[in-house]
Amino acid sequence: MFSSAEAALEAMKTGLEFMRRVRERPVEKGGLIPAIAVTAYDEDFAAVMARAAGFAAYLTKPIKFVTLCMLVYHVAGIKRERDDSAA
């Protein structure tokens, strides 16, 4: 039986693996789709792991609406720049 911390860590690993697989896809099949990791882990290792897996940003709970909006705008801007440079 898993503790709640073990279950949360397993869920984080699943999310990281999912993002790694997304990043392996070709651009035209969504390989560069912007993504923000959202987690309850407020540890440096979690942010590093999220970035290494391919998340553009990392956000911890509880989420402030203004922070989320600014982060989405920033991540969307990164995507636009990549699209513009590829053309």
VMD Tcl script that draws the C-alpha trace (Angstrom):
set ca {
  {0.00 0.00 0.00}
  {1.33 3.43 -0.99}
  {1.45 6.39 1.35}
  {0.06 9.65 -0.04}
  {3.61 10.94 -0.54}
  {4.59 7.81 -2.48}
  {1.47 8.08 -4.63}
  {2.21 11.74 -5.36}
  {5.80 10.92 -6.31}
  {4.60 8.15 -8.62}
  {2.16 10.58 -10.27}
  {4.98 13.09 -10.77}
  {7.13 10.41 -12.44}
  {4.22 9.53 -14.73}
  {3.81 13.18 -15.74}
  {7.52 13.55 -16.42}
  {7.56 10.44 -18.58}
  {4.51 11.67 -20.47}
  {6.27 14.99 -21.24}
  {9.43 13.18 -22.37}
  {7.33 11.21 -24.84}
  {5.61 14.36 -26.08}
  {9.00 16.00 -26.69}
  {10.09 12.98 -28.76}
  {7.28 13.65 -31.24}
  {7.90 15.65 -34.41}
  {6.99 19.34 -34.28}
  {4.07 18.84 -36.65}
  {2.68 16.20 -34.27}
  {2.89 18.41 -31.16}
  {6.49 17.89 -30.08}
  {6.91 21.55 -29.14}
  {3.50 22.14 -27.57}
  {3.93 24.45 -24.57}
  {3.45 22.77 -21.20}
  {3.56 23.88 -17.59}
  {4.22 21.39 -14.79}
  {1.87 21.91 -11.84}
  {2.65 20.10 -8.61}
  {2.52 20.28 -4.85}
  {6.27 19.58 -4.68}
  {8.07 22.78 -3.73}
  {11.53 21.27 -3.95}
  {14.42 22.32 -6.20}
  {14.82 18.77 -7.55}
  {11.22 18.73 -8.81}
  {11.69 21.93 -10.85}
  {14.94 20.62 -12.32}
  {13.31 17.30 -13.23}
  {10.34 19.07 -14.84}
  {12.58 21.28 -16.98}
  {14.74 18.32 -17.97}
  {11.64 16.39 -19.05}
  {10.64 19.22 -21.38}
  {8.21 21.37 -19.43}
  {8.60 25.04 -20.33}
  {7.76 26.15 -16.78}
  {7.08 24.84 -13.30}
  {4.37 25.98 -10.90}
  {3.67 24.84 -7.35}
  {0.33 24.66 -5.57}
  {-1.48 26.61 -4.29}
  {-1.70 28.47 -7.58}
  {-2.30 32.20 -7.68}
  {-4.48 33.14 -10.63}
  {-2.33 36.15 -11.64}
  {0.83 34.03 -11.55}
  {-0.79 31.35 -13.69}
  {-1.97 33.92 -16.25}
  {1.48 35.50 -16.49}
  {3.12 32.09 -16.86}
  {0.70 30.98 -19.59}
  {1.35 34.23 -21.45}
  {5.12 33.70 -21.14}
  {4.99 30.06 -22.27}
  {2.71 30.94 -25.18}
  {5.23 33.62 -26.17}
  {8.03 31.07 -26.20}
  {5.96 28.89 -28.54}
  {5.26 31.83 -30.88}
  {8.97 32.68 -31.08}
  {9.83 29.09 -32.01}
  {7.12 29.06 -34.69}
  {8.29 32.40 -36.13}
  {11.92 31.32 -36.32}
  {11.03 28.05 -38.07}
  {9.23 29.81 -40.92}
}
mol new
graphics top color blue
foreach p $ca { graphics top sphere $p radius 0.5 }
foreach p [lrange $ca 0 end-1] q [lrange $ca 1 end] { graphics top cylinder $p $q radius 0.2 }
display resetview
